[in-house]
Amino acid sequence: MVDYIIQKVVEDIYILRLNDSSTKYFEALWEIPEGVTYNSFVVFTDDRVIVVDGWKKGYEQIYIEALKEVVEPGNINYIIVNHSEPDHSGTIPTLAKVAKQSLILGHRMAIEILRSFYGLEAKYRPVNDGELVKISEGETLVAHHVPWLHWPDTIVSYFVEKKALFSCDVFGSYGIPSRVFYEELGDDEKRLFNHYAKKYFVNIIGKYVDWVTKNLLKLSSLLNNIEIVAPGHGPIYKNVETPLSLYRYLGSKAIERRKTVIVYASMYGFTENIINTLIEEIEKKWIHPLVFRITDKNQPVYSELITELFDAENIVIGTPNYDSDIYPSIKYVAELMKAKIPPDNKRIVLLSSYGWGAVAAKKLNDVLSEKGFRVVDIVEFKGRPTENTVDFLKRVVEKIT
């Protein structure tokens, strides 16, 4: 059974929220056992009805049924497409067919993508960056183009008189909150959603981190006036500083001092043994590392791993040699790091065990250095680590703690 809620957010604004607990891999890639929501909004003005964004493709008929509980689709005047990705635009073609008089507003690229994805020929009106659109006598829309958060078509829509920012993927979060508003969650659930928002940022926006600060500057003139921030995923915020502070922190590529993340692969225990020694030495420095294991009994949640790597100061990667190469899962981690993690101010240590040819560490160093990551030391050993290996490892720990 499909789970959705309809709720008045503030006067004249309603949320239609689909709670998706069936999607286990967001974008068919990122593990999300916490689920995700798709948030669509209906805004009423004195004489106009506006729908902001939709739901994921596959839920078209249920979406229309939910919408009818709030408004007759034939009375909808505008459909705003902040972002054309199918988890937000999937219901738009069906909506456009029943809301026959509606005009679709979006960036010109979003309009092109809608035509490309769905063959949707409807009444369109492209909006420009910073453009003021008079929605009705009593309501003005300001569209801000925020490219690469996380597609080039992305806009955020600010309703001036209602002081509401509809931000789609920007300020979004994984998870299915128990309440519509973040501020109404309990302390434990708030902490969870702080993490889910960070995880969403790293997984989805991480590659484009350099665009975050640029685009936040565009919104700076609005910040004192915003009373609600309504993203396309996760909770709505009454306090704009909550999502803004996270984006400022992550957008600045800041690191958490002394935060240490260890990820290693070990087929037969040789790499794991030296990692366990490393953990003991690091913990003597009052640092408790986060450890992600790739063994015959453990596999990491990569969406969580990449999230923790994003603001780590120290990263330790352990790889055995495999087919005269980097261990495949570690190679995947390295590629994720290159795609999603800024290399600034990070110290990386590589540990590698081998049987007859020491090649994995060198190749891994080359892969990471190509993106600008700084490898401060490499610890290699043949077979099992010797006392000399352990002594060298202790000196390496001194460097990173």
C-alpha positions in Angstrom: 0.0 0.0 0.0 1.3 3.4 -0.9 1.8 5.7 2.1 1.2 9.4 1.6 0.1 12.4 3.8 -1.6 15.6 3.0 -1.3 18.5 5.4 -1.7 22.2 5.6 1.8 23.7 6.1 0.8 27.3 6.6 -2.2 29.3 5.5 -2.8 28.6 1.7 0.1 26.1 1.4 -0.4 22.3 1.5 2.1 19.5 1.2 1.5 16.2 -0.6 4.2 13.9 0.8 4.8 10.4 -0.6 6.6 8.3 2.0 8.8 5.8 0.0 10.1 3.0 2.1 10.3 0.6 -0.8 13.3 2.2 -2.6 16.4 0.6 -1.1 18.9 2.3 -3.4 18.4 5.9 -4.2 19.4 6.6 -7.9 19.8 2.8 -8.0 23.1 3.4 -6.2 22.9 4.8 -2.6 21.7 2.6 0.2 18.8 4.2 2.0 17.3 1.9 4.6 15.8 5.0 6.1 13.6 5.6 3.0 12.9 8.9 1.4 10.0 11.3 0.8 8.9 13.1 -2.4 7.3 16.4 -1.5 4.9 18.3 -3.7 3.2 21.5 -2.7 -0.1 23.3 -3.6 -0.1 27.0 -3.1 -3.3 29.1 -3.1 -3.3 32.9 -3.8 -6.3 35.2 -4.0 -7.3 33.9 -7.5 -4.6 31.4 -8.6 -3.6 27.8 -7.7 0.0 26.7 -8.1 1.5 23.3 -7.9 5.2 23.2 -7.0 7.0 20.0 -8.1 5.6 16.5 -8.2 6.3 12.9 -7.2 8.5 10.1 -8.6 7.6 8.5 -11.8 5.3 5.4 -11.2 3.0 7.1 -8.8 1.0 9.2 -11.3 -2.5 8.0 -10.6 -2.1 8.0 -6.8 -0.7 11.5 -7.0 -3.7 12.8 -8.9 -6.0 11.2 -6.4 -4.1 12.8 -3.5 -4.1 16.2 -5.4 -7.9 16.0 -5.8 -8.2 16.0 -2.0 -6.8 19.5 -2.0 -7.9 21.0 -5.4 -9.7 20.1 -8.5 -6.9 19.7 -11.1 -8.8 21.7 -13.7 -8.5 24.8 -11.4 -4.7 24.7 -11.4 -3.1 27.7 -13.1 0.6 27.1 -12.8 2.9 24.1 -12.4 6.4 25.0 -11.2 9.2 22.5 -12.1 12.2 23.4 -10.0 14.1 20.4 -11.2 13.3 18.0 -14.0 14.7 14.8 -12.4 12.0 12.0 -12.6 11.7 11.7 -8.8 10.2 15.2 -8.9 8.8 15.4 -12.4 7.5 11.9 -12.9 3.9 12.9 -12.2 4.0 16.2 -14.2 2.9 14.8 -17.6 -0.2 13.2 -16.1 -0.9 16.4 -14.1 -0.5 18.5 -17.2 -3.1 16.4 -19.0 -5.8 16.9 -16.3 -4.8 20.5 -15.5 -5.4 21.6 -19.0 -5.3 25.3 -18.5 -2.1 25.2 -16.5 1.2 26.9 -17.5 4.4 25.1 -16.7 7.2 27.4 -15.3 10.8 26.2 -15.2 14.3 26.9 -16.4 14.6 26.6 -20.1 16.8 23.5 -19.6 14.1 21.9 -17.4 11.6 22.5 -20.2 13.9 20.9 -22.8 14.4 17.9 -20.5 10.7 17.5 -19.9 10.2 17.3 -23.6 13.1 14.9 -24.0 12.0 12.6 -21.1 8.3 12.5 -21.6 7.5 14.0 -25.0 5.5 16.4 -23.0 4.1 19.2 -25.2 2.3 21.6 -22.9 2.1 25.3 -22.3 5.5 26.4 -21.1 7.0 29.6 -19.9 10.8 29.6 -19.2 11.9 31.7 -16.2 15.2 33.5 -16.0 17.6 33.8 -13.0 16.3 36.4 -10.6 13.1 37.0 -12.6 10.0 38.2 -10.8 6.9 36.6 -12.0 3.6 38.1 -11.0 1.6 35.0 -10.2 -1.5 37.0 -9.2 -2.5 40.4 -7.8 -1.4 39.3 -4.3 1.6 37.0 -5.0 5.0 37.4 -6.7 7.4 34.6 -7.5 11.1 35.1 -7.7 13.0 32.3 -9.5 16.7 31.8 -8.7 18.8 29.6 -10.9 21.1 27.5 -8.8 23.0 25.3 -11.3 24.6 22.1 -10.3 22.6 21.7 -7.1 22.6 19.1 -8.5 21.5 19.4 -12.2 22.1 22.4 -14.5 18.4 23.1 -14.7 17.8 23.6 -10.9 15.9 26.6 -9.7 14.5 27.5 -6.3 11.2 29.4 -6.1 10.6 32.1 -3.6 7.0 33.3 -3.0 7.6 36.8 -1.8 4.3 37.6 0.1 4.1 34.1 1.6 7.9 34.2 2.6 8.2 30.6 1.5 11.2 29.1 -0.4 10.5 25.9 -2.4 14.0 24.5 -2.9 13.5 20.9 -4.4 16.7 19.0 -4.0 18.5 21.9 -2.3 18.3 21.4 1.5 16.8 18.0 0.9 17.2 14.9 3.1 16.8 11.2 3.1 14.5 9.6 5.6 10.7 9.7 6.4 10.2 12.1 9.3 7.4 11.5 11.8 6.3 15.1 11.4 6.2 17.5 8.5 8.3 20.2 10.2 11.8 19.5 11.4 11.2 21.7 14.5 8.4 19.4 15.6 10.7 16.3 15.7 12.1 15.0 19.0 15.8 15.6 19.8 16.9 12.1 18.7 15.0 12.3 15.5 16.5 15.7 14.8 19.9 14.2 15.2 19.0 11.5 12.7 17.8 14.0 10.2 20.8 16.2 10.6 22.8 13.1 9.5 20.3 12.2 6.7 20.6 15.7 5.3 24.4 15.5 5.4 24.3 12.0 3.8 22.0 13.3 1.0 24.3 16.3 0.4 27.4 14.2 0.1 25.8 11.5 -2.1 23.9 13.8 -4.4 25.5 17.2 -4.4 29.1 16.3 -3.3 30.5 16.4 -6.8 29.4 20.0 -7.2 30.5 21.3 -3.8 32.2 24.2 -5.5 28.8 25.5 -6.6 27.3 25.5 -3.2 28.8 28.7 -1.8 28.3 30.5 -5.2 24.6 29.6 -5.2 24.1 30.5 -1.5 25.3 34.0 -2.3 22.5 34.3 -4.8 20.0 33.6 -2.0 21.6 35.9 0.6 19.2 38.7 0.0 16.3 36.4 0.8 17.5 34.9 4.0 16.1 37.4 6.5 12.7 37.1 4.9 12.2 33.4 4.6 9.8 31.9 7.1 9.7 28.3 5.7 12.0 26.3 3.6 10.2 23.5 1.7 12.5 21.0 0.0 11.5 18.2 -2.3 12.8 15.5 0.1 12.6 15.3 3.9 11.2 17.7 6.5 10.2 21.4 6.0 12.1 24.0 8.1 10.7 27.0 9.9 14.2 28.1 10.8 16.2 28.7 7.6 19.5 28.6 9.6 19.2 24.9 10.2 19.7 23.8 6.6 21.8 26.8 5.7 24.3 26.1 8.4 24.8 22.6 7.1 25.3 23.8 3.6 27.7 26.5 4.7 29.8 24.0 6.6 29.8 21.3 3.8 30.2 23.9 1.1 33.3 25.4 2.7 34.9 21.9 2.5 35.6 22.1 6.3 37.1 19.2 8.1 36.4 17.9 11.5 39.7 18.0 13.3 41.1 14.6 14.2 38.2 12.8 12.7 39.7 9.5 11.4 38.0 7.1 9.0 39.4 3.7 8.2 38.2 1.6 5.3 39.9 -1.7 4.4 39.5 -4.9 2.5 40.9 -8.2 3.8 40.4 -11.5 2.2 42.3 -13.7 4.6 43.0 -11.6 7.6 46.5 -10.2 6.8 45.4 -6.7 6.1 42.9 -6.9 8.9 45.6 -7.8 11.4 47.6 -4.7 10.7 44.4 -2.5 10.7 43.6 -3.8 14.2 47.1 -2.8 15.4 46.6 0.6 13.8 43.2 1.0 15.6 44.9 0.2 18.9 47.6 2.8 18.3 45.1 5.5 17.2 42.9 4.9 20.2 45.8 5.5 22.5 45.7 9.1 21.2 42.0 9.4 22.4 40.7 9.2 18.9 38.0 6.7 18.1 38.1 6.0 14.4 35.1 5.1 12.3 35.9 1.7 10.7 34.3 0.3 7.5 35.2 -3.3 6.8 35.2 -5.3 3.5 35.7 -8.9 4.5 34.0 -12.3 3.9 31.6 -11.4 6.8 31.2 -7.6 6.4 30.4 -5.2 3.6 30.1 -1.4 4.2 27.2 0.8 3.4 28.9 2.9 0.8 26.4 5.8 1.1 27.4 6.1 4.8 31.1 5.5 4.1 31.3 8.4 1.6 29.4 10.6 4.0 31.9 10.1 6.8 34.9 10.6 4.4 33.6 14.0 3.3 34.7 15.9 6.4 37.4 13.5 7.8 40.9 14.9 8.4 42.5 11.5 8.4 41.7 8.6 6.0 43.3 5.2 6.2 42.8 2.8 3.3 43.8 -0.8 3.5 44.0 -2.9 0.3 45.4 -6.3 -0.5 46.8 -6.9 -4.0 44.2 -8.5 -6.2 45.0 -9.7 -9.7 48.1 -7.5 -9.7 45.8 -4.5 -8.9 43.9 -2.6 -6.3 41.3 -4.7 -4.5 38.1 -4.1 -6.6 35.9 -2.8 -3.7 38.7 -0.4 -2.7 39.1 0.8 -6.2 35.4 1.6 -6.2 35.8 3.5 -2.9 38.7 5.5 -4.6 36.5 6.3 -7.6 33.7 7.5 -5.2 36.2 9.7 -3.4 37.4 11.2 -6.7 33.8 12.0 -7.6 32.3 13.1 -4.4 35.0 14.1 -1.8 37.0 17.4 -1.9 40.7 16.5 -1.3 41.4 19.7 0.7 43.2 19.4 4.0 43.0 15.6 4.2 45.8 13.2 5.2 45.7 9.8 3.7 47.6 6.7 4.8 47.7 3.6 2.6 48.2 0.1 3.9 48.8 -2.8 1.6 49.6 -6.5 2.0 50.9 -8.6 -0.9 52.1 -12.1 -1.7 54.5 -11.7 -4.5 54.2 -8.3 -6.1 53.7 -4.9 -4.3 51.5 -3.0 -6.8 48.2 -2.1 -5.2 49.4 0.7 -3.0 51.3 2.4 -5.8 48.3 2.2 -8.1 46.0 3.5 -5.4 48.4 6.4 -4.7 48.3 7.3 -8.4 44.5 7.2 -8.5 44.1 9.4 -5.5 47.0 11.8 -6.3 45.4 12.4 -9.7 42.5 14.1 -7.9 44.8 16.1 -5.5 44.5 13.9 -2.4 47.7 14.0 -0.3 49.0 10.5 0.7 51.3 11.1 3.6 52.6 7.6 4.0 52.4 4.1 2.5 52.8 1.0 4.7 53.4 -2.2 2.7 54.2 -5.7 3.9 54.7 -9.1 2.4 52.5 -11.8 3.9 52.0 -11.0 7.6 53.4 -7.8 9.2 56.7 -8.0 11.0 57.9 -6.1 14.1 59.5 -3.6 11.8 56.2 -3.0 10.0 54.5 -2.4 13.3 57.2 0.0 14.4 56.9 1.9 11.2 53.1 2.0 11.6 53.4 3.6 15.0 55.5 6.3 13.5 52.9 6.9 10.9 50.2 7.2 13.6 52.3 10.0 15.2 52.1 11.9 11.9 48.3 11.8 11.7 47.4 12.4 15.3 
